[in-house]
Amino acid sequence: MRTTLRTAGVAVRAMLVFTVVLGVGYMLLITAVGRIALPFPADGSLLRSADGTVTGSQLVGQSFEDADGQALPQYFQSRPSAAGYDSAASSGSNLGPENGDLIASIEERRAASLALDGAGSIPADAVTASGSGLDPDISVENAERQVARVAEARGIPVSDVSALVAAHTLPRDLGFLGEPRVNVVELNRALDAR
């Protein structure tokens, strides 16, 4: 009996020590490394207005629509979201390529894109949601397709809007992974700051 109690006591003490060391100490260490040592923030990459109010995140797409769900023409439009841009509900639609609901939503988005930006080819990322439903980036082709509309709605030269798109175009990750892309949230913030 005495050996059993001693063994249980050792196990409880070991559990408490490892909980503190690994559960608290490790978490604090990794948080400190993320906040101090990395060249980018590890707290959600929050974007703030001039008064310090959080207005979004570099990592989460946002809706640029009015209260009726109509696209605001003075803003670049984000990739569609199956999650309604709600980070707590991050998910794709999980619909297969032959699903009638998916086909109908793509056709609806295609018609809205044509009505907003006119005829021409429509990039896939303008009509399909990303896997997370929160993608903050669009393809360069998608951004370039929206330039004329944004310039007209804001009453500024197309060349100025094109220059902002070029300035906010991110290269391939590590120089070879993925495609160049444009962060819509940051681009729209730059337009507002202009």
N, C-alpha and C positions, 0 to 999 in steps of 0.2 A: 504494500500500500504506500509506503514511504517513497519508494522508487517511482511509482506512478505519479504521485503528487509533485515530486521533484521534476520529473520529465514534463509534466503539464506546466509547471511554473517556468521552466526554461523556454518552452514553446511559446507561452504568452509573452514573456519578456522579449524573445526574438521577434515575435510578430509586431510588438509595439516599436521596437527599434527599427525594424525594416519599414514599417509604415511611415515613421517619421523621416527616415533617410530617403526612401524611394518615393513615397507618396507626397511628401512636402518638400524635402530638400531638392530632389531631382526636378520637380516642377518649378521651383524657384530658380534653379540654375538655368534651365532651358528658357524660362521667361526672360531672365537677365540677358542671356546670349541673344535671344531674339530681339530684344529692345535696344541693346547697346552695341553688340559686335557685328550684327549684320548690316549690310549697306542699304537695306530697305526695311520699313517698319513691319513688325509682326503683330500688330494690333488691329488688323482689318484694313489697313491702308485707307484710313478715314480721310475724307475730303472735308475741309471746313471753309465756311464763308469768312469774309473779312472780320466779322464780329465773333468768330470762333464757333459758331453753330455748325454741327455736323450736317452736311448736305448730301452725303453719299459715301461711296467707297470706290476705289479704283478697281476692286475685284468683283463688284456686284453690278450687274446691269440695272438700268432704271427705265421706267416708262416716261416717254415725253409726249403725253397725250392730255387732252382736256378732260373735264369731268364727264363728258359724254363718250369718252373712249376714242375720240377722233385725234389723229396725229397732228401735233403742232408743227406747222410748216417751217417755222423759223429754227427748228431743231433737227439734228440728225436723229434718225430713228434707230433704236437698238434692235438687236436680233429678237424675234418673238420669244416669249417665255411661256412654257407650259405651267410654270409655278406662279405666274402673275408677278414676277420679280420679288417674291416674298422669300427671303433667305431662310425662314423657318420651314418653308414648304418646298425646299429645293428638290426638284425631280424633273425627269423628262415625262413625256406623255405615255411612254411604253407602248405606243401603237405601232403595229407592223406596217410595212410599206404598202400593203394592199387593203388596209383598214379604211372603211368608208368615211369614218369621222376624221381621220388624218387627211385623207384626200380632200374632203370638203373644207377643212381648215386651211389647207395649202391653197386651194382655189380662192377662198375668201381673202386670204392675205395677198395673193397674187393680184386680185382685182383691186384691193386697196392700194397696193404698191403702184399699179398702173394709173389709178386715179390721182395719186399723189405726185408721182414723178414722171408720168407719161410713158409712151411706148418705148420699146427696147428690151434687151435681154434683162432678166431679173436674176440676180445672184441667188444661189440656193439659201444662203444665210439670211436673206430678206423674207423668206417664206417658211422656213423650218426652224423650230426651237432647238436649242442646244440640249445636250444630255442633262445638264444640271438645271436648266431653265433660268440661269442667272448670268450667262456669258456677257461680260461687259464690252467685248470686242466684236467688230464686224470686219468683213473683208475689205480690202482697199477698193475693190471693184464696187462693192455696195456703197461705200462712202462716196466714191467719185460719182456714182449715179445720183446721189442726193445733193451734190454741190450746187447745181443751178437753182433748184428749188429754195435752198437755204439762203443763197445769195439774194434771190429775188424777194423773199419774204423779209429779209433784213435790210434790203436796200443798199447792199454793199457789192463791190465788184466781185465777179466770179473768181478772178485771179487771187483776191485776198482770201476767199474761202478755200480755194485749192491749196494755197500756201499753208493755211492752218491744218488742212488734212495731211499734207506732206510732213509738217512739223510734228504731228501726233501719230504718224505711222510708226509702229513698232516693228523691228526686224524679226527674222526667224529666231526662235530661242536657240542659243548656243551657235547661231550662225547657220544651222542646217535643219532644225526641227520645226515643222509646221510651216505656215505661210505668214507673210507680213500681214499685219492687222492694225486696226485703228480702235483706240479706246473711246467709245462714244461719250461716256460721262465726262472725261477730261476734255474732249474736243468741244462739247457743248458748253462746258465751263469757260473755255478759252474764248468761244464766241461771245458769251455774255460779258466777259471781262473786256472785250474789244470795245 
